[in-house]
Amino acid sequence: MRRRRIPRTLLAIGALGIVALLTVLILLARDRPGGSGMRTEEVAPRAQVTSAYGHLEEFQALADEHGDRAAGTSGHEAAAEYVEGQLASAGYETTRQYFTVETWDEEIETFSILAETKGGNEDNVIMLGAHLDGVPGSPAINDNASGAAALLEVARRLAQEDAGENTVRFAWWGAEEYRGFPGSSHYVEELDEDDELETIAAYLNFDMVASPNAVVALYDARDDDSRLNVPDGSLDLMEVFTDYFDSRDQPWITTSWNYESDQVAFAEADIPVAGLFSGSNERKSSREARLFGGEGGAPRDPNYHQPGDDLDNVDPDTLDLMTDAIAHAATRLAQDFGTQDSGALDGDTQD
């Protein structure tokens, strides 16, 4: 009896069906985010960049390729993979915390990236954060690749030091550019639900730290007229930065305490906070021009939320200064900042 030959077309269709079935099974087997939306990433190490400005160059290259780093886009995913690769090369394990952003016309699934030092007290965590996303249609280099880059460089430096008394946890927040800062807000909500808020001793935020017509500004923990309460311990954190700048004869000013960024959710949860800021589209005063140089009467960042927020829209010297200040604060606080109950350095209490 002659064996009937199966047509090649049917064989090809069958093979495609098997491939599709295997793909579905693999996807179903993956550890998809659920509950808190946490997933630990196993990322292959890559060549390590060793300066904050070098990270900015990489972020600019990704912007050139993808257009922007807005939440939910290929550009944000590419930037996240870059951050995870750099952290892996420095010896960190990274975790993605997924969440959904709801707008009037769509839902966007996105995520924040978390990593932490090893060996410190996990019940006494010093957190540092910067948002990784940008506005649509912009390279978003000052806002906020600058903060993300400074944080990466500080993480690299801390990985080379002995473990401190406290755990230092880094966060690259997703979706800060949406109302309510959903990435950091989601994180704080999850801590609250899991009864882990008390493990966060302090939070430091870095949003726009390389403006082209820069100031050196700190969130003003002395502001008692703000709609946002100042948690105990926040003045101690502020003084870590002011002492550092004073030791370098570096002028500084303050920005409003309720500066709208990812520190808000932490402050509302009564966690001590602090942060640095170099300016957005508000105009630099003549006094600020005398203190910091630059052009009085001109915007601190003339390309705020614009397509011109590219690598030419940053001041590398300001980026270096801010990165050094962040590294100093992280190293100091890893050693001797107390729990929320004490909220103080070296046993001192807030005035």
SEPATI-861813 format. One line per 3 residues: number of its first residue (from 1); for each residue x, z, y of C-alpha. Coordinates in Angstrom, 2 decimals. Layout:
NUM) X:Z:Y | ...
//
This chain:
1) 0.00:0.00:0.00 | 1.43:-0.98:3.37 | 1.96:1.94:5.78
4) 0.19:1.40:9.07 | 2.52:1.65:12.09 | 1.39:3.92:14.92
7) 1.53:2.08:18.26 | 4.32:3.19:20.60 | 1.78:3.86:23.35
10) 0.04:6.49:21.21 | 3.39:8.07:20.34 | 4.27:8.34:24.02
13) 0.90:9.89:24.87 | 1.34:12.42:22.07 | 4.82:13.36:23.26
16) 3.56:13.86:26.80 | 0.79:16.06:25.49 | 3.27:18.27:23.62
19) 5.45:18.59:26.74 | 2.42:19.52:28.83 | 1.34:22.14:26.28
22) 4.81:23.70:26.19 | 4.90:23.79:29.99 | 1.58:25.65:30.10
25) 2.77:28.15:27.47 | 5.97:28.81:29.41 | 4.07:29.39:32.63
28) 1.66:31.75:30.92 | 4.57:33.70:29.44 | 6.27:34.18:32.78
31) 6.05:37.57:34.46 | 3.63:36.55:37.17 | 3.14:39.04:39.97
34) 0.32:41.45:39.43 | -0.59:44.88:40.74 | 2.06:45.45:43.37
37) 3.09:41.80:43.07 | 6.68:42.70:42.18 | 8.96:40.41:40.20
40) 12.67:40.91:39.68 | 14.64:37.73:40.22 | 17.58:36.78:38.01
43) 19.59:34.58:40.34 | 22.87:32.90:39.54 | 25.60:33.98:41.97
46) 26.78:31.35:44.45 | 29.73:30.98:46.78 | 29.51:33.88:49.20
49) 29.29:33.31:52.95 | 31.20:36.02:54.81 | 29.79:36.02:58.33
52) 26.39:36.27:59.94 | 27.00:33.04:61.83 | 27.87:31.31:58.56
55) 24.44:32.29:57.26 | 22.88:30.81:60.40 | 24.61:27.52:59.67
58) 23.10:27.55:56.20 | 19.64:28.32:57.56 | 20.01:25.46:60.04
61) 20.92:23.09:57.20 | 17.79:24.18:55.32 | 15.70:23.62:58.45
64) 17.16:20.14:58.79 | 16.13:19.44:55.19 | 12.70:21.09:55.14
67) 11.62:21.17:58.78 | 10.83:24.88:59.05 | 10.67:28.17:57.11
70) 7.02:29.03:57.67 | 5.38:31.24:55.03 | 4.26:29.34:51.96
73) 6.42:26.27:52.61 | 9.31:24.69:50.73 | 11.57:25.75:53.60
76) 10.70:29.41:53.12 | 11.27:29.11:49.38 | 14.66:27.44:49.97
79) 15.68:30.14:52.45 | 14.60:32.82:49.97 | 16.66:31.26:47.21
82) 19.64:31.17:49.55 | 19.23:34.88:50.39 | 18.83:35.77:46.72
85) 21.92:33.76:45.79 | 24.02:35.48:48.44 | 22.81:38.89:47.32
88) 23.54:38.06:43.68 | 27.08:37.05:44.59 | 27.50:40.46:46.25
91) 26.28:42.26:43.13 | 22.67:43.02:44.06 | 19.53:42.59:41.99
94) 16.63:41.23:43.99 | 12.89:41.66:43.69 | 10.11:39.56:45.15
97) 6.95:41.32:46.27 | 4.12:38.80:46.39 | 1.06:39.04:48.60
100) -1.61:36.75:50.03 | -2.12:35.92:53.69 | -5.70:35.07:54.59
103) -6.34:32.94:57.66 | -9.59:31.51:58.96 | -9.18:28.34:56.91
106) -6.79:29.05:54.03 | -5.05:31.54:51.78 | -1.25:31.49:51.57
109) 0.65:33.13:48.72 | 4.07:34.24:49.87 | 6.50:37.10:49.33
112) 9.13:39.46:50.67 | 12.58:39.97:49.14 | 13.92:43.46:48.37
115) 17.36:44.64:47.28 | 19.12:48.00:47.34 | 22.46:49.69:46.87
118) 23.25:51.44:43.63 | 24.17:55.05:43.13 | 22.40:56.72:46.05
121) 19.49:59.13:46.07 | 16.40:57.05:45.30 | 14.20:59.81:46.72
124) 15.89:59.43:50.11 | 15.90:55.75:51.08 | 17.18:54.20:54.29
127) 15.43:50.86:54.81 | 16.62:47.94:56.93 | 14.47:44.87:57.43
130) 14.20:41.49:59.12 | 11.62:38.76:58.67 | 12.71:35.59:56.93
133) 9.80:33.35:57.87 | 9.55:31.36:61.10 | 6.83:29.62:63.05
136) 5.78:26.15:61.86 | 7.68:23.24:63.36 | 10.75:25.21:64.41
139) 14.14:25.85:62.78 | 13.51:29.47:63.86 | 17.19:30.31:64.15
142) 17.03:33.10:66.72 | 13.53:34.13:65.59 | 14.42:35.25:63.08
145) 17.24:33.70:61.07 | 19.47:35.82:63.32 | 18.08:39.10:61.98
148) 17.99:37.79:58.41 | 21.62:36.64:58.70 | 22.83:39.91:60.20
151) 21.10:41.80:57.39 | 22.76:39.62:54.75 | 26.18:40.27:56.22
154) 25.55:44.03:56.36 | 24.39:44.01:52.73 | 27.61:42.24:51.77
157) 29.72:44.84:53.59 | 27.89:47.79:52.04 | 28.34:46.33:48.57
160) 32.10:46.65:49.07 | 31.92:50.36:49.95 | 31.45:53.46:47.83
163) 27.84:54.48:47.31 | 26.46:56.78:49.95 | 24.36:59.89:49.46
166) 21.22:57.88:50.18 | 19.97:54.60:48.78 | 20.01:51.75:51.31
169) 17.21:49.25:50.75 | 17.11:45.84:52.43 | 13.96:43.81:53.04
172) 13.56:40.19:54.11 | 9.90:40.19:55.06 | 7.51:37.32:54.56
175) 4.79:36.22:56.99 | 5.78:38.32:60.01 | 4.58:35.49:62.21
178) 0.99:36.14:61.10 | -1.27:38.73:62.70 | -0.73:42.23:61.35
181) 2.73:41.54:59.87 | 1.30:41.22:56.34 | 4.61:41.40:54.44
184) 5.77:44.77:55.76 | 2.19:46.07:55.96 | 1.60:45.18:52.30
187) 4.81:46.95:51.34 | 3.85:50.17:53.13 | 0.34:50.05:51.66
190) 1.79:49.76:48.15 | 4.10:52.72:48.80 | 1.12:54.74:49.96
193) -0.95:53.84:46.90 | 1.96:54.77:44.61 | 2.62:58.07:46.47
196) 6.14:56.90:47.35 | 5.98:56.92:51.15 | 7.85:60.21:51.27
199) 10.90:58.56:49.68 | 11.51:56.43:52.80 | 13.58:58.54:55.20
202) 13.97:55.87:57.90 | 13.29:52.23:58.70 | 15.41:50.00:60.97
205) 14.07:46.62:62.16 | 15.98:43.58:63.43 | 13.97:40.78:64.98
208) 15.80:38.35:67.32 | 19.38:39.61:67.71 | 21.25:36.55:69.02
211) 19.32:35.28:72.05 | 21.20:32.77:74.23 | 20.58:34.73:77.47
214) 20.79:38.04:75.67 | 20.30:41.68:76.44 | 21.20:44.55:74.11
217) 17.94:46.45:73.73 | 16.74:49.29:71.50 | 13.22:50.40:70.65
220) 12.63:53.30:73.06 | 11.94:56.44:71.01 | 11.66:58.41:74.27
223) 8.45:56.56:75.18 | 5.61:59.07:74.93 | 3.05:56.86:76.68
226) 2.86:54.22:73.95 | -0.27:53.52:71.92 | 2.01:53.82:68.86
229) 3.08:57.37:68.06 | 6.81:58.08:67.85 | 7.53:59.69:64.46
232) 9.85:62.69:64.40 | 13.39:61.59:63.66 | 13.12:58.30:65.54
235) 15.17:59.57:68.49 | 17.95:60.54:66.07 | 17.96:56.95:64.77
238) 18.03:55.52:68.28 | 21.00:57.72:69.13 | 22.97:56.33:66.19
241) 22.88:53.00:68.05 | 23.35:54.36:71.57 | 26.35:56.42:70.47
244) 27.86:53.35:68.86 | 27.35:51.14:71.91 | 28.64:53.89:74.23
247) 31.79:54.20:72.09 | 32.42:50.50:72.71 | 31.58:50.71:76.43
250) 28.73:48.33:75.68 | 25.77:48.50:78.09 | 22.32:48.80:76.54
253) 18.71:49.02:77.67 | 15.44:49.79:75.95 | 12.44:47.69:75.05
256) 8.93:49.06:74.63 | 8.42:51.39:71.69 | 5.44:49.41:70.41
259) 7.45:46.18:70.19 | 5.34:44.11:67.82 | 7.23:43.45:64.62
262) 7.67:44.77:61.09 | 8.47:48.35:62.12 | 4.86:48.96:63.20
265) 3.50:49.68:59.71 | 6.28:52.20:59.08 | 5.71:53.97:62.40
268) 1.98:54.12:61.71 | 2.85:55.78:58.38 | 4.89:58.39:60.34
271) 8.24:57.14:59.05 | 11.08:57.37:61.62 | 11.97:53.92:62.94
274) 14.47:52.21:65.21 | 15.44:48.64:65.99 | 17.51:46.18:68.01
277) 16.34:43.23:70.09 | 18.11:40.68:72.30 | 15.14:39.03:73.99
280) 12.40:36.42:73.68 | 10.76:34.42:76.46 | 10.56:37.24:79.02
283) 12.80:36.66:82.03 | 16.12:38.44:82.41 | 16.23:40.61:85.50
286) 19.05:40.49:88.05 | 20.10:43.99:86.91 | 20.26:42.80:83.30
289) 22.34:39.82:84.37 | 24.83:42.20:86.01 | 24.94:44.32:82.84
292) 25.10:41.60:80.20 | 26.04:38.41:82.01 | 23.92:35.32:81.71
295) 21.34:34.03:84.15 | 18.98:36.32:86.00 | 15.46:34.99:86.44
298) 15.78:32.78:83.34 | 14.18:33.48:79.95 | 16.25:35.49:77.55
301) 15.30:32.88:74.95 | 14.00:29.67:76.54 | 13.17:28.21:73.10
304) 11.14:31.09:71.74 | 8.75:29.70:69.07 | 9.76:26.16:70.01
307) 11.42:23.27:68.13 | 14.55:23.95:70.21 | 15.18:27.29:68.47
310) 18.14:25.85:66.61 | 21.80:26.71:66.14 | 22.52:25.84:69.78
313) 19.98:28.47:70.84 | 22.02:31.53:69.81 | 24.91:33.51:71.25
316) 27.47:34.14:68.48 | 29.08:37.06:70.34 | 25.76:38.88:70.59
319) 25.13:38.19:66.90 | 28.52:39.71:65.99 | 27.92:42.77:68.19
322) 24.49:43.40:66.72 | 25.72:42.88:63.15 | 28.52:45.41:63.68
325) 26.03:47.91:65.13 | 23.69:47.44:62.17 | 26.55:47.92:59.71
328) 27.62:51.08:61.51 | 24.09:52.50:61.40 | 23.58:51.62:57.74
331) 26.89:53.22:56.72 | 26.26:56.35:58.76 | 22.67:56.83:57.64
334) 23.58:56.22:54.00 | 25.68:59.36:54.23 | 23.81:61.96:56.23
337) 20.27:61.14:57.37 | 17.82:63.66:55.92 | 14.39:63.30:54.41
340) 11.27:62.86:56.51 | 10.86:66.63:56.45 | 14.16:67.12:58.26
343) 14.45:63.65:59.79 | 17.76:64.50:61.41 | 21.46:63.81:61.43
346) 23.98:66.54:60.72 | 21.26:69.17:60.70 | 20.20:68.47:64.29
349) 16.55:68.17:65.20 | 14.83:65.90:67.64 | 14.31:67.24:71.16
//
